[in-house]
């Protein structure tokens, strides 16, 4: 299973530090379950997901390495971790 356009959009949002573009992409019941810098977070719904990601990835940055995977539950990173604030790996 290929990650597809959602993974590309998520990468672009991380690089831009702007997650407003995902608001119309995620379903109302979409869930985020991630290990982010400083905490493990679980959020439901596009607004909540965009809010937590915006808090972690403020401003623009470079995504140096990007290896998303896709599965039954959605899109994730190859190693199960989310990028740190300097956006060096996913």
C-alpha positions as CSV (number, residue, x, y, z in Angstrom):
1,X,0.0,0.0,0.0
2,X,1.4,3.4,-1.0
3,X,1.2,6.4,1.3
4,X,-0.3,8.6,-1.6
5,X,-1.4,12.3,-1.7
6,X,-2.2,12.5,2.0
7,X,1.4,11.8,3.0
8,X,2.6,14.4,0.5
9,X,0.2,17.0,1.9
10,X,1.3,16.2,5.5
11,X,5.0,16.6,4.5
12,X,4.2,20.0,2.8
13,X,2.3,21.1,5.9
14,X,5.2,20.2,8.2
15,X,7.7,22.0,6.0
16,X,5.4,25.1,5.8
17,X,4.4,25.0,9.5
18,X,0.9,25.6,8.2
19,X,-1.7,22.9,8.8
20,X,-4.8,24.7,7.6
21,X,-4.7,22.8,4.4
22,X,-5.5,19.5,6.2
23,X,-8.8,20.8,7.6
24,X,-10.7,19.9,4.4
25,X,-8.8,16.7,3.8
26,X,-9.4,14.8,7.1
27,X,-12.7,13.2,7.8
28,X,-14.6,14.5,10.9
29,X,-13.7,11.4,12.8
30,X,-10.0,11.3,11.8
31,X,-7.6,10.4,14.6
32,X,-4.0,11.3,15.3
33,X,-2.1,9.0,17.6
34,X,1.5,10.1,17.7
35,X,4.7,10.5,19.7
36,X,5.5,14.2,19.3
37,X,8.3,16.1,21.0
38,X,7.6,16.1,24.7
39,X,4.5,13.9,24.8
40,X,2.4,11.2,23.3
41,X,-0.8,12.7,21.9
42,X,-4.2,11.5,20.7
43,X,-6.6,13.9,19.0
44,X,-9.8,13.4,17.0
45,X,-11.1,15.6,14.3
46,X,-9.4,17.9,11.8
47,X,-9.3,21.0,14.0
48,X,-7.8,19.2,16.9
49,X,-5.2,17.5,14.7
50,X,-4.2,20.7,13.0
51,X,-4.0,22.5,16.3
52,X,-1.6,20.0,17.9
53,X,0.6,19.8,14.8
54,X,0.7,23.5,14.5
55,X,1.9,23.8,18.0
56,X,4.8,21.3,17.3
57,X,5.9,22.6,13.9
58,X,5.8,26.4,14.0
59,X,7.1,28.4,11.1
60,X,8.8,27.0,8.0
61,X,11.5,24.4,7.9
62,X,13.1,21.8,5.8
63,X,12.0,18.1,5.8
64,X,15.4,16.4,5.2
65,X,14.2,12.8,5.3
66,X,10.7,11.6,4.6
67,X,9.8,7.9,4.5
68,X,6.1,7.6,5.1
69,X,4.3,4.2,5.2
70,X,0.6,3.4,4.7
71,X,-1.4,0.8,6.4
72,X,-5.0,0.0,7.4
73,X,-4.9,2.7,10.1
74,X,-3.6,5.4,7.9
75,X,-0.2,7.1,7.2
76,X,2.8,7.0,9.5
77,X,6.5,7.2,9.5
78,X,8.7,4.2,8.8
79,X,10.2,4.0,12.3
80,X,7.0,4.9,14.1
81,X,8.2,8.3,15.3
82,X,7.3,11.7,14.3
83,X,9.9,14.3,13.4
84,X,11.5,16.4,16.0
85,X,11.0,20.2,15.9
86,X,13.9,20.7,13.6
87,X,12.1,18.5,11.1
88,X,15.1,16.3,10.2
89,X,13.4,13.0,10.0
90,X,10.0,11.3,9.6
